[in-house]
Every structure is written in C-alpha cells, then in structure tokens.
C-alpha cells in the first residue's frame, strides 16, 4: 500500500469498514518441507496465513491485530510433481474468528510433520486452542485441512488464551502444548496433550502470564538448555521471568531473572542468562 493512503476494506459480513492503515498485515508463518523427502509423502504444510480481517468479534485484546475470518494453508504434495503445491482455505462461520498473532506450524503428533496451531474464538464462548491437520481427502488425491483436536472453549465472551510453545514434556514422543488461559485475569498456565480429537490437560499452574492487554505479540516460549524442556513466561506482576518444568506430574516454576519493560529479554530464551 502506498504510504499515507488509507484503503478501506468493506467487510460485508460484519457491515463494518476497516481502514487498512490501522491494521497489521496478514500474519504469515513459513516452514519449508525437508529436501530429502520421498517424491510421494503425506501432505506437508509449508505456509499458513490469516486472511479476511473482521471486527465481528470486537475484543481488541491484540491491539491493531483484528480477528481473522479465514486461514490459508499452502501444502506441498511431493518434490517432483507437476503441481507441487496446493492451497487450502478454511473459512470460519460468522460466529467464529481466529484471534491470534500468527498461525503456528508445530509438530504435535510426533511424526515429524507440522500441524497448524491457532487460537479460535466464538462470539459467545470465548477462545479455544485448535490443531489443524493436512490430509488427503477420502476417495481423492486432493489435499484438505481438517480440525484434528481442540480444547474446550473457555465459556465466556471476550476470554482469551495465549500459546507459548510445544515440546515433549512427558517422554511419550508426542508434543504437549503450553499456553496461558486468561493471561490478564486468572493467569493459568496449562499443559495439554493430544488425546483422540481432544486436547486434554496434563497439568496446570496458577500465577503465570505472557501477555498484556493491547500488545501485538506474546511473550515467552520453550527452551532446551540441557535439562529438558522449560517453559519461559512471566510472573503475574510482569516483573519476574519464570522457568517452568514438568516434574512428577506437576508444573514447577523457578525465578531466573528480571523482566525488562514487562517483557522477557532474549537471553532467557537462548540459555544465556
């Protein structure tokens, strides 16, 4: 867009006009497939992007980042196919939005192939964490993306959750997902694992956060510093950086340093403190 020119996007679904100079660009995540794959392999997501900005769920928890009505996934089918890539689009119903900073390409099943992890919000029930899987449609050679698993919705409008990362905390060779539910209110860190079509809780810990209202990014993540997977997040007052480990069925925190401007210095995520 030319600087200084506001192009207005008319959102027919919501009846609201959004000036594009007040929004961030559609968030994109890319993760190329390994070059040593066989010519034929399961469909591999290599790029995921939000689309269709909307204010039909006017939460505003992420500042200029709106809700998104659609998710577009580029899928690599094989290395040497005439059509090596296909694009799949997920359009949510009018009472749902993707309410997130960007789609994530994380391997949740442990097969080495990424799934798509995003926060989805319902206009009445608030947020839930969802995992989407690329697959081949039954009776077809065409790729599709389907919901693999999800947490329950929080249950209340304008209640949100902020993902932190995914790693194998339990030693089962699959990945558990760490996120903070209601990071501005209850501030509960939850660790969930894939169980059938659900994400079920493994453990939780109160008194942890990773976001402040209006921020366009999520703090923290997961690090590997030779002592297993550690979740890096913040104390409720945003003053202390915490490292949280999964030990004997519980999440155990320890302070590792001071936050800076309510954020986490990079050295805490790279094992340099």
HELIX and SHEET records of a PDB file:
HELIX    1   1 UNK A   20  UNK A   22  5                                   3    
HELIX    2   2 UNK A  266  UNK A  268  5                                   3    
SHEET    1   A 2 UNK A   8  UNK A  11  0                                        
SHEET    2   A 2 UNK A  16  UNK A  19 -1                                        
SHEET    1   B 4 UNK A  28  UNK A  30  0                                        
SHEET    2   B 4 UNK A  44  UNK A  54 -1                                        
SHEET    3   B 4 UNK A  67  UNK A  76 -1                                        
SHEET    4   B 4 UNK A  85  UNK A  91 -1                                        
SHEET    1   C 3 UNK A  96  UNK A  98  0                                        
SHEET    2   C 3 UNK A 115  UNK A 122 -1                                        
SHEET    3   C 3 UNK A 104  UNK A 106 -1                                        
SHEET    1   D 4 UNK A  96  UNK A  98  0                                        
SHEET    2   D 4 UNK A 115  UNK A 122 -1                                        
SHEET    3   D 4 UNK A 126  UNK A 136 -1                                        
SHEET    4   D 4 UNK A 143  UNK A 150 -1                                        
SHEET    1   E 4 UNK A 161  UNK A 167  0                                        
SHEET    2   E 4 UNK A 176  UNK A 181 -1                                        
SHEET    3   E 4 UNK A 188  UNK A 195 -1                                        
SHEET    4   E 4 UNK A 198  UNK A 206 -1                                        
SHEET    1   F 4 UNK A 221  UNK A 224  0                                        
SHEET    2   F 4 UNK A 229  UNK A 234 -1                                        
SHEET    3   F 4 UNK A 240  UNK A 247 -1                                        
SHEET    4   F 4 UNK A 250  UNK A 258 -1                                        
END                                                                             
